[in-house]
Amino acid sequence: MRKLKNEELNRPSVEEFKEQKKNEVIVILDNVRSLNNVGSAFRSSDAFNVKKIYLCGITGTPPHRDINKTAIGATDSVDWEYVKDTKTLVERLQSEGWKVYAVEQAEGATMLQNFSPETDEKVCYVFGNEVFGVEQEVVSACDGCLEIPQYGTKHSLNISVTIGVVLWDYVLKSSLK
């Protein structure tokens, strides 16, 4: 077995990526304070062909060296927009036909392994602040909550890990339909 070189991976150029059909999935960052986590969100969104990222509240925006350090160029490939108020954005996206799910530990949350979007469902995932999670008013506005089961002593996963897990789950389940 031999590791592949980057040029052997057959990845699209930034221009080709921007032109290719995207997965019907949006990432929303609700008051994410770590610029490294923002950069990681861009990188995972590039990897899983996300339609768009919305950066809300106190979430930092490109260009910034700490975002770029972890995004490694994904801020150029993934469409993004800053929106001040997350709840207003959630309501707007819902009016445009998107289903919006907070990724949060909440009463009545659906465990991620038990969640499967409808075949033609356009899905948004809201990821929250590293300490406080998704704001309660945003959780209340969402169509539901998804939770990643955990079996250790810690109360949560890092947001960058959470985004990767949720987007992988989305892509995996979408490819099975």
Backbone as a chain_set.jsonl record, in Angstrom:
{"seq": "MRKLKNEELNRPSVEEFKEQKKNEVIVILDNVRSLNNVGSAFRSSDAFNVKKIYLCGITGTPPHRDINKTAIGATDSVDWEYVKDTKTLVERLQSEGWKVYAVEQAEGATMLQNFSPETDEKVCYVFGNEVFGVEQEVVSACDGCLEIPQYGTKHSLNISVTIGVVLWDYVLKSSLK", "coords": {"N": [[0.85, -1.17, 0.0], [0.488, 2.252, -0.76], [0.764, 5.631, 0.066], [-1.217, 8.145, -1.438], [-0.279, 10.82, -3.611], [-0.97, 14.338, -3.531], [-1.666, 15.302, -6.113], [-2.642, 13.005, -7.255], [-5.139, 12.625, -6.265], [-7.224, 13.644, -7.677], [-8.802, 15.977, -7.271], [-11.159, 18.667, -7.66], [-10.438, 21.907, -9.13], [-10.57, 25.135, -7.5], [-12.267, 26.745, -9.007], [-13.649, 24.823, -10.544], [-14.877, 23.429, -8.455], [-16.595, 25.393, -7.41], [-18.421, 25.528, -9.477], [-19.585, 23.007, -9.586], [-22.406, 20.825, -8.877], [-23.959, 21.162, -5.765], [-24.357, 19.549, -2.544], [-27.533, 19.434, -0.958], [-27.331, 20.937, 1.525], [-26.769, 23.053, 4.279], [-24.583, 24.833, 6.417], [-24.782, 26.385, 9.523], [-23.297, 28.633, 11.659], [-23.614, 29.498, 14.901], [-22.767, 32.023, 16.794], [-20.038, 31.211, 17.16], [-17.008, 31.202, 18.732], [-14.272, 30.577, 18.393], [-11.834, 31.131, 16.039], [-10.311, 29.228, 14.791], [-12.044, 27.033, 14.859], [-13.998, 28.005, 13.137], [-12.538, 28.062, 10.751], [-12.09, 25.304, 10.49], [-14.715, 24.487, 10.077], [-15.158, 25.503, 7.522], [-13.333, 23.942, 6.082], [-14.311, 21.302, 6.437], [-16.788, 21.681, 5.26], [-16.077, 22.135, 2.613], [-14.989, 19.607, 2.038], [-17.263, 17.977, 2.162], [-18.905, 19.045, 0.253], [-20.744, 21.196, 0.732], [-23.503, 23.408, 0.354], [-23.549, 26.094, 1.34], [-22.174, 28.244, 3.885], [-23.321, 29.892, 6.742], [-22.368, 32.515, 8.77], [-22.901, 33.61, 11.934], [-23.887, 36.123, 14.379], [-21.441, 36.536, 16.859], [-19.587, 35.133, 15.454], [-16.54, 34.854, 13.776], [-15.315, 36.164, 10.626], [-13.956, 35.463, 7.35], [-11.559, 37.579, 5.652], [-9.134, 36.145, 7.773], [-6.243, 35.425, 9.61], [-6.219, 33.29, 11.501], [-8.511, 31.852, 10.851], [-7.865, 31.143, 8.236], [-5.664, 29.513, 8.735], [-6.649, 26.999, 9.541], [-8.596, 26.514, 7.643], [-7.289, 26.269, 5.246], [-7.487, 27.346, 2.576], [-10.157, 26.796, 1.984], [-11.949, 28.839, 2.422], [-12.048, 30.149, 0.086], [-13.286, 28.409, -1.639], [-15.785, 27.574, -0.633], [-19.043, 28.846, -0.527], [-20.119, 31.596, 1.42], [-21.739, 33.583, 3.96], [-22.251, 36.388, 6.062], [-24.545, 36.792, 8.674], [-26.232, 38.688, 10.964], [-28.245, 37.967, 12.941], [-29.129, 34.889, 14.098], [-31.608, 33.558, 14.533], [-33.418, 34.974, 12.907], [-32.321, 34.339, 10.425], [-32.744, 31.542, 10.413], [-35.562, 31.452, 10.313], [-35.973, 32.704, 7.842], [-34.724, 30.885, 6.049], [-36.348, 28.641, 6.485], [-38.732, 29.611, 5.409], [-38.018, 29.512, 2.792], [-38.121, 26.881, 2.223], [-36.307, 25.165, 3.458], [-35.363, 22.687, 5.856], [-34.536, 23.019, 9.191], [-32.178, 22.104, 11.553], [-31.075, 22.075, 14.834], [-27.99, 21.198, 16.192], [-27.698, 19.791, 19.029], [-27.81, 19.101, 22.546], [-30.772, 18.332, 23.796], [-34.09, 18.3, 25.207], [-36.106, 15.803, 23.864], [-34.533, 15.519, 21.62], [-33.417, 14.044, 18.566], [-31.5, 11.193, 18.162], [-28.543, 11.128, 16.265], [-27.989, 8.839, 14.693], [-30.502, 7.872, 14.291], [-31.734, 9.621, 12.635], [-32.864, 10.591, 9.479], [-32.907, 12.489, 6.701], [-35.635, 13.385, 4.541], [-35.923, 12.238, 1.134], [-35.895, 14.386, -0.787], [-35.401, 16.524, 0.81], [-34.193, 19.667, 1.805], [-31.562, 20.544, 3.843], [-30.544, 22.226, 6.798], [-28.01, 22.637, 9.19], [-27.511, 23.721, 12.449], [-24.881, 24.843, 14.345], [-23.504, 25.469, 17.518], [-22.132, 27.848, 19.931], [-19.015, 27.246, 21.563], [-19.074, 26.973, 24.358], [-21.689, 27.552, 25.307], [-23.419, 26.43, 23.476], [-26.061, 26.096, 20.998], [-28.085, 28.926, 20.824], [-30.996, 29.24, 22.918], [-33.33, 30.465, 21.871], [-32.935, 30.082, 19.172], [-32.826, 27.289, 19.008], [-35.493, 26.785, 19.687], [-36.743, 27.821, 17.443], [-36.068, 26.087, 15.444], [-36.676, 23.188, 13.304], [-36.209, 20.833, 14.539], [-34.061, 18.946, 16.796], [-30.84, 17.497, 16.767], [-28.789, 14.991, 18.131], [-25.571, 13.841, 18.902], [-24.72, 10.71, 20.025], [-22.927, 10.089, 23.033], [-20.46, 8.539, 25.077], [-18.652, 8.903, 27.08], [-17.099, 10.801, 29.781], [-17.178, 13.52, 29.288], [-19.132, 16.41, 28.377], [-19.618, 17.223, 25.809], [-18.666, 17.312, 22.311], [-15.904, 18.785, 20.515], [-16.728, 21.529, 18.441], [-15.725, 21.474, 15.826], [-15.244, 18.758, 15.399], [-17.825, 17.795, 15.729], [-19.154, 18.977, 13.528], [-17.877, 17.641, 11.406], [-18.675, 14.963, 11.916], [-21.504, 15.13, 11.683], [-21.848, 16.096, 9.037], [-20.628, 14.024, 7.577], [-22.38, 11.952, 8.232], [-24.707, 12.949, 6.993], [-23.927, 12.934, 4.238], [-23.369, 10.225, 3.865], [-25.913, 9.027, 4.39], [-27.406, 10.314, 2.425], [-26.304, 9.301, 0.097], [-27.252, 6.767, 0.098], [-29.819, 6.828, -0.73]], "CA": [[0.0, 0.0, 0.0], [1.256, 3.482, -0.888], [-0.006, 6.867, 0.196], [-1.372, 8.897, -2.686], [0.167, 12.202, -3.652], [-2.101, 15.254, -3.724], [-2.062, 15.367, -7.526], [-3.296, 11.746, -7.602], [-6.459, 12.583, -5.636], [-8.213, 14.102, -8.67], [-9.702, 16.971, -6.695], [-11.437, 19.778, -8.586], [-9.877, 23.221, -8.812], [-11.549, 25.996, -6.814], [-13.256, 27.171, -10.002], [-14.484, 23.654, -10.844], [-15.679, 23.157, -7.255], [-17.669, 26.393, -7.325], [-19.39, 25.249, -10.536], [-20.233, 21.687, -9.476], [-23.642, 20.737, -8.115], [-23.698, 21.025, -4.334], [-25.323, 18.847, -1.708], [-28.572, 20.329, -0.436], [-27.065, 21.064, 2.956], [-26.211, 24.334, 4.698], [-24.029, 24.897, 7.767], [-24.982, 27.665, 10.201], [-22.515, 28.757, 12.886], [-24.301, 30.413, 15.818], [-21.909, 32.593, 17.83], [-18.839, 30.405, 17.37], [-15.977, 32.179, 19.118], [-12.929, 30.194, 17.971], [-11.585, 31.295, 14.613], [-9.84, 27.93, 14.304], [-13.241, 26.227, 14.609], [-14.612, 28.541, 11.914], [-11.734, 27.544, 9.653], [-12.382, 23.87, 10.374], [-16.049, 24.366, 9.473], [-14.972, 25.705, 6.082], [-12.617, 22.795, 5.5], [-15.254, 20.178, 6.385], [-17.831, 22.025, 4.283], [-15.48, 21.88, 1.305], [-14.841, 18.157, 1.882], [-18.564, 17.341, 1.993], [-19.628, 19.707, -0.83], [-21.846, 21.95, 1.323], [-23.993, 24.509, -0.487], [-23.198, 27.415, 1.863], [-22.023, 28.427, 5.325], [-23.73, 31.177, 7.301], [-21.641, 32.882, 9.974], [-23.868, 34.455, 12.625], [-23.564, 36.675, 15.696], [-20.039, 36.873, 17.098], [-18.721, 34.271, 14.645], [-15.601, 35.591, 12.943], [-15.449, 35.991, 9.182], [-12.738, 35.646, 6.561], [-10.258, 36.946, 5.801], [-8.459, 36.235, 9.063], [-5.157, 34.449, 9.582], [-6.562, 32.1, 12.294], [-9.463, 31.076, 10.044], [-7.106, 30.603, 7.101], [-4.731, 28.485, 9.2], [-7.316, 25.696, 9.555], [-9.4, 26.354, 6.425], [-6.342, 25.925, 4.188], [-8.003, 27.705, 1.258], [-11.581, 26.494, 1.804], [-12.739, 30.073, 2.411], [-12.16, 30.543, -1.322], [-14.105, 27.452, -2.397], [-17.129, 27.418, -0.065], [-19.828, 30.078, -0.433], [-20.464, 31.939, 2.794], [-22.376, 34.881, 4.171], [-22.433, 36.774, 7.454], [-25.878, 37.257, 9.046], [-26.118, 39.053, 12.383], [-29.177, 37.292, 13.834], [-29.326, 33.495, 13.687], [-33.031, 33.202, 14.523], [-33.99, 35.572, 11.702], [-31.84, 33.518, 9.313], [-33.461, 30.254, 10.465], [-36.927, 31.689, 9.832], [-35.892, 32.982, 6.402], [-34.433, 29.636, 5.343], [-37.559, 27.822, 6.564], [-39.705, 30.152, 4.448], [-37.517, 29.134, 1.473], [-38.278, 25.443, 2.067], [-35.263, 24.396, 4.134], [-35.599, 22.155, 7.202], [-33.406, 23.478, 9.994], [-31.983, 21.278, 12.739], [-30.003, 22.436, 15.754], [-27.216, 20.067, 16.696], [-27.705, 20.226, 20.428], [-28.378, 18.202, 23.546], [-32.04, 18.979, 24.171], [-35.234, 17.406, 25.421], [-36.753, 15.377, 22.631], [-33.608, 15.479, 20.48], [-33.283, 12.78, 17.834], [-30.115, 10.745, 18.059], [-28.119, 11.274, 14.873], [-28.099, 7.569, 13.968], [-31.929, 7.634, 14.024], [-32.22, 10.703, 11.781], [-32.632, 10.473, 8.041], [-33.729, 13.469, 5.995], [-36.419, 12.898, 3.403], [-35.14, 12.162, -0.093], [-35.733, 15.683, -1.445], [-35.35, 17.55, 1.853], [-33.044, 20.564, 1.889], [-31.276, 20.508, 5.272], [-29.587, 23.128, 7.438], [-27.581, 22.242, 10.523], [-27.026, 24.842, 13.252], [-23.87, 24.47, 15.329], [-23.448, 26.597, 18.443], [-20.988, 28.326, 20.685], [-18.238, 26.184, 22.198], [-19.413, 26.838, 25.778], [-23.128, 27.653, 25.561], [-24.187, 25.715, 22.459], [-26.984, 26.874, 20.171], [-28.965, 29.771, 21.651], [-32.311, 28.635, 23.122], [-34.328, 31.006, 20.932], [-32.668, 29.45, 17.883], [-33.297, 25.908, 19.173], [-36.963, 26.828, 19.649], [-37.186, 28.151, 16.082], [-35.681, 25.013, 14.523], [-37.623, 22.102, 13.049], [-35.865, 19.725, 15.421], [-32.697, 18.897, 17.32], [-30.116, 16.248, 16.567], [-27.753, 14.805, 19.139], [-24.605, 12.761, 18.675], [-24.57, 9.981, 21.283], [-21.585, 10.091, 23.61], [-20.404, 7.513, 26.114], [-17.597, 9.216, 28.035], [-17.383, 11.696, 30.901], [-17.317, 14.902, 28.828], [-20.508, 16.774, 28.024], [-19.793, 17.565, 24.402], [-17.529, 17.21, 21.394], [-15.516, 20.051, 19.927], [-17.611, 21.854, 17.316], [-15.151, 21.038, 14.541], [-15.494, 17.319, 15.311], [-19.269, 17.65, 15.555], [-19.485, 19.305, 12.138], [-17.41, 16.539, 10.573], [-19.527, 13.79, 12.145], [-22.849, 15.386, 11.156], [-21.798, 16.168, 7.575], [-20.369, 12.669, 7.082], [-23.639, 11.226, 8.371], [-25.586, 13.451, 5.938], [-23.459, 12.455, 2.935], [-23.552, 8.77, 3.853], [-27.331, 8.712, 4.26], [-27.879, 10.824, 1.134], [-25.828, 8.424, -0.974], [-27.987, 5.492, 0.181], [-31.198, 7.028, -1.226]], "C": [[0.898, 1.237, 0.0], [0.325, 4.674, -0.732], [-0.076, 7.574, -1.142], [-0.813, 10.303, -2.528], [-1.043, 13.084, -3.931], [-2.581, 15.275, -5.167], [-2.746, 14.09, -7.997], [-4.723, 11.655, -7.059], [-7.579, 13.043, -6.564], [-9.26, 15.05, -8.088], [-9.963, 18.073, -7.707], [-10.653, 21.02, -8.181], [-10.95, 24.021, -8.074], [-12.645, 26.404, -7.787], [-14.206, 26.019, -10.355], [-15.404, 23.325, -9.673], [-16.86, 24.12, -7.168], [-18.776, 26.126, -8.349], [-20.137, 23.928, -10.357], [-21.492, 21.753, -8.621], [-23.306, 20.441, -6.663], [-24.745, 20.122, -3.676], [-26.308, 19.859, -1.143], [-28.461, 20.418, 1.089], [-26.341, 22.386, 3.211], [-25.71, 24.192, 6.126], [-24.255, 26.304, 8.304], [-24.164, 27.639, 11.482], [-23.118, 29.868, 13.732], [-23.342, 30.838, 16.933], [-20.703, 31.718, 18.176], [-17.672, 31.359, 17.609], [-14.588, 31.849, 18.594], [-12.782, 30.313, 16.457], [-11.028, 30.015, 14.006], [-11.013, 27.005, 14.02], [-13.977, 26.709, 13.366], [-13.852, 28.016, 10.7], [-11.968, 26.06, 9.415], [-13.748, 23.633, 9.75], [-15.969, 24.553, 7.965], [-14.334, 24.477, 5.439], [-13.526, 21.576, 5.392], [-16.35, 20.441, 5.357], [-17.337, 21.843, 2.858], [-15.448, 20.366, 1.063], [-16.173, 17.485, 1.561], [-19.487, 18.106, 1.042], [-20.892, 20.434, -0.352], [-22.215, 23.125, 0.429], [-23.497, 25.867, 0.013], [-22.991, 27.336, 3.372], [-22.531, 29.818, 5.674], [-23.0, 31.375, 8.62], [-22.485, 33.918, 10.701], [-23.346, 34.956, 13.968], [-22.1, 37.041, 15.799], [-19.071, 36.031, 16.274], [-17.837, 35.131, 13.739], [-15.771, 35.257, 11.471], [-14.087, 36.113, 8.504], [-12.687, 37.079, 6.021], [-9.706, 37.172, 7.209], [-7.426, 35.118, 9.118], [-5.49, 33.192, 10.371], [-7.604, 31.23, 11.592], [-8.702, 30.387, 8.914], [-6.187, 29.457, 7.503], [-5.372, 27.095, 9.18], [-8.146, 25.456, 8.299], [-8.536, 25.899, 5.249], [-6.944, 26.156, 2.788], [-9.491, 27.481, 1.056], [-12.466, 27.738, 1.883], [-12.9, 30.609, 0.993], [-13.123, 29.644, -2.088], [-15.55, 27.369, -1.916], [-17.824, 28.781, 0.002], [-20.189, 30.336, 1.019], [-21.066, 33.339, 2.84], [-22.45, 35.135, 5.668], [-23.862, 37.276, 7.637], [-25.841, 37.507, 10.55], [-26.976, 38.176, 13.29], [-29.507, 35.881, 13.33], [-30.798, 33.138, 13.58], [-33.72, 33.755, 13.273], [-33.576, 34.768, 10.472], [-32.582, 32.19, 9.261], [-34.861, 30.422, 9.894], [-36.951, 31.963, 8.327], [-35.664, 31.7, 5.607], [-35.634, 28.699, 5.368], [-38.597, 28.301, 5.562], [-39.305, 29.835, 3.007], [-37.54, 27.621, 1.267], [-37.202, 24.576, 2.692], [-35.777, 23.878, 5.474], [-34.347, 22.469, 8.003], [-33.355, 22.681, 11.294], [-30.818, 21.823, 13.557], [-29.287, 21.154, 16.155], [-26.916, 20.411, 18.147], [-28.251, 19.126, 21.315], [-29.624, 18.887, 24.097], [-33.108, 17.926, 24.43], [-35.847, 17.066, 24.078], [-35.844, 15.344, 21.418], [-33.615, 14.084, 19.861], [-31.81, 12.416, 17.788], [-29.737, 10.673, 16.58], [-28.288, 9.973, 14.09], [-29.552, 7.229, 13.625], [-32.536, 8.676, 13.096], [-31.885, 10.409, 10.323], [-33.521, 11.485, 7.333], [-34.505, 12.806, 4.86], [-35.57, 12.998, 2.134], [-34.887, 13.529, -0.718], [-35.62, 16.842, -0.454], [-34.05, 18.347, 1.784], [-32.797, 20.804, 3.378], [-30.251, 21.561, 5.679], [-29.278, 22.58, 8.827], [-27.016, 23.466, 11.231], [-26.083, 24.302, 14.319], [-23.606, 25.684, 16.207], [-22.1, 26.882, 19.062], [-20.333, 27.193, 21.468], [-18.592, 25.956, 23.666], [-20.923, 26.722, 25.985], [-23.997, 26.922, 24.542], [-25.025, 26.649, 21.613], [-27.906, 27.653, 21.107], [-30.37, 29.167, 21.74], [-33.354, 29.172, 22.145], [-34.15, 30.428, 19.534], [-33.139, 27.998, 17.924], [-34.818, 25.867, 19.032], [-37.508, 27.1, 18.253], [-36.926, 27.015, 15.085], [-36.781, 23.966, 14.373], [-37.36, 20.882, 13.916], [-34.439, 19.859, 15.909], [-32.119, 17.52, 17.086], [-28.999, 16.184, 17.597], [-26.854, 13.643, 18.738], [-24.45, 12.023, 19.999], [-23.111, 9.97, 21.732], [-21.58, 9.181, 24.826], [-19.323, 7.771, 27.165], [-18.049, 10.185, 29.109], [-17.603, 13.143, 30.477], [-18.74, 15.15, 28.339], [-20.718, 17.059, 26.548], [-18.52, 17.266, 23.62], [-17.131, 18.612, 20.957], [-16.375, 20.29, 18.688], [-17.034, 21.392, 15.981], [-15.343, 19.544, 14.337], [-16.971, 17.074, 15.028], [-19.683, 17.919, 14.113], [-19.071, 18.168, 11.215], [-18.286, 15.307, 10.695], [-20.882, 13.98, 11.473], [-22.834, 15.431, 9.623], [-21.494, 14.804, 6.963], [-21.653, 11.85, 7.139], [-24.613, 11.647, 7.268], [-25.209, 12.856, 4.58], [-23.676, 10.947, 2.823], [-25.021, 8.405, 3.623], [-27.903, 9.191, 2.933], [-27.477, 9.915, -0.005], [-26.567, 7.099, -0.981], [-29.388, 5.605, -0.386], [-31.285, 6.864, -2.711]], "O": [[1.931, 1.269, 0.669], [-0.756, 4.721, -1.319], [0.9, 7.597, -1.892], [-0.871, 10.895, -1.45], [-2.03, 12.624, -4.505], [-3.787, 15.266, -5.415], [-3.376, 14.097, -9.055], [-5.439, 10.701, -7.365], [-8.756, 12.848, -6.261], [-10.451, 14.934, -8.38], [-9.097, 18.387, -8.523], [-10.254, 21.163, -7.025], [-12.112, 23.615, -8.037], [-13.823, 26.407, -7.43], [-15.418, 26.214, -10.453], [-16.57, 22.983, -9.87], [-17.986, 23.711, -6.886], [-19.937, 26.461, -8.111], [-21.216, 23.752, -10.922], [-21.629, 22.618, -7.755], [-22.476, 19.582, -6.366], [-25.856, 19.957, -4.18], [-25.949, 21.007, -0.882], [-29.367, 20.029, 1.826], [-25.438, 22.78, 2.474], [-26.33, 23.516, 6.947], [-23.959, 27.291, 7.631], [-24.314, 26.732, 12.301], [-23.131, 31.032, 13.332], [-23.133, 30.101, 17.896], [-20.392, 31.513, 19.349], [-17.388, 32.221, 16.778], [-13.793, 32.762, 18.368], [-13.512, 29.678, 15.696], [-11.251, 29.744, 12.826], [-10.985, 26.264, 13.037], [-14.523, 25.897, 12.619], [-14.464, 27.575, 9.728], [-12.037, 25.611, 8.271], [-13.926, 22.688, 8.982], [-16.635, 23.843, 7.213], [-14.759, 24.034, 4.372], [-13.517, 20.887, 4.372], [-16.789, 19.523, 4.664], [-18.105, 21.438, 1.984], [-15.84, 19.903, -0.008], [-16.216, 16.533, 0.781], [-20.694, 17.864, 1.013], [-21.961, 20.306, -0.948], [-21.349, 23.756, -0.177], [-23.073, 26.703, -0.786], [-23.557, 26.476, 4.047], [-22.218, 30.797, 4.996], [-23.016, 30.498, 9.484], [-22.759, 34.987, 10.156], [-22.499, 34.33, 14.606], [-21.567, 37.758, 14.952], [-17.857, 36.2, 16.387], [-18.321, 36.015, 13.032], [-16.301, 34.205, 11.115], [-13.183, 36.777, 9.012], [-13.731, 37.727, 5.951], [-9.809, 38.269, 7.757], [-7.707, 33.99, 8.716], [-5.086, 32.105, 9.959], [-7.58, 30.007, 11.724], [-8.88, 29.194, 8.671], [-5.953, 28.538, 6.718], [-4.708, 26.116, 8.838], [-8.377, 24.306, 7.927], [-9.024, 25.21, 4.353], [-6.911, 25.27, 1.934], [-10.044, 27.93, 0.052], [-13.619, 27.697, 1.454], [-13.781, 31.427, 0.728], [-13.714, 30.073, -3.08], [-16.45, 27.118, -2.718], [-17.265, 29.747, 0.521], [-20.526, 29.412, 1.759], [-20.929, 34.145, 1.919], [-22.683, 34.215, 6.451], [-24.34, 38.091, 6.848], [-25.459, 36.625, 11.319], [-26.486, 37.686, 14.307], [-30.094, 35.716, 12.26], [-31.199, 32.475, 12.623], [-34.524, 33.059, 12.653], [-34.39, 34.541, 9.576], [-33.003, 31.755, 8.189], [-35.296, 29.613, 9.074], [-37.851, 31.504, 7.623], [-36.338, 31.459, 4.606], [-35.912, 28.03, 4.373], [-39.271, 27.486, 4.932], [-40.14, 29.88, 2.104], [-37.039, 27.126, 0.257], [-37.187, 23.364, 2.475], [-36.546, 24.562, 6.149], [-33.23, 22.215, 7.551], [-34.337, 22.592, 12.031], [-29.716, 22.009, 13.041], [-29.928, 20.139, 16.425], [-26.021, 21.198, 18.454], [-29.064, 18.312, 20.878], [-29.53, 19.904, 24.785], [-33.029, 16.804, 23.93], [-36.079, 17.948, 23.251], [-36.32, 15.16, 20.298], [-33.795, 13.081, 20.551], [-30.971, 13.238, 17.418], [-30.521, 10.212, 15.751], [-28.693, 10.009, 12.928], [-29.802, 6.388, 12.762], [-33.729, 8.62, 12.801], [-30.763, 10.028, 9.991], [-34.746, 11.361, 7.356], [-34.077, 11.797, 4.299], [-34.608, 13.764, 2.085], [-33.764, 13.807, -1.14], [-35.731, 18.006, -0.84], [-32.958, 17.782, 1.713], [-33.705, 21.217, 4.099], [-29.238, 21.763, 5.009], [-30.168, 22.12, 9.542], [-26.156, 24.164, 10.695], [-26.444, 23.418, 15.097], [-23.496, 26.803, 15.705], [-21.089, 26.249, 18.759], [-21.01, 26.296, 21.97], [-18.423, 24.845, 24.168], [-21.379, 25.879, 26.757], [-25.207, 26.812, 24.741], [-24.743, 27.843, 21.518], [-28.44, 27.098, 22.067], [-30.881, 28.641, 20.751], [-34.178, 28.407, 21.644], [-35.123, 30.299, 18.791], [-33.779, 27.526, 16.984], [-35.36, 25.01, 18.334], [-38.608, 26.661, 17.917], [-37.509, 26.997, 14.001], [-37.689, 23.871, 15.198], [-38.206, 19.993, 14.013], [-33.704, 20.757, 15.5], [-32.813, 16.509, 17.191], [-28.349, 17.186, 17.896], [-27.327, 12.598, 18.292], [-24.087, 12.637, 21.002], [-22.192, 9.858, 20.92], [-22.586, 9.068, 25.526], [-19.108, 6.938, 28.045], [-19.248, 10.37, 29.322], [-18.167, 13.923, 31.245], [-19.451, 14.227, 27.942], [-21.854, 17.129, 26.08], [-17.458, 17.007, 24.186], [-17.945, 19.532, 21.024], [-16.708, 19.347, 17.97], [-17.78, 20.964, 15.1], [-15.582, 19.104, 13.212], [-17.322, 16.246, 14.187], [-20.476, 17.169, 13.543], [-19.837, 17.774, 10.335], [-18.609, 14.672, 9.691], [-21.357, 13.088, 10.769], [-23.717, 14.861, 8.983], [-22.057, 14.465, 5.922], [-21.974, 11.132, 6.192], [-25.275, 10.797, 6.672], [-26.064, 12.339, 3.862], [-24.123, 10.46, 1.784], [-25.334, 7.578, 2.768], [-28.788, 8.546, 2.372], [-28.221, 9.768, -0.975], [-26.515, 6.374, -1.975], [-30.084, 4.598, -0.517], [-32.365, 6.998, -3.286]]}, "num_chains": 1, "name": "protein.A"}
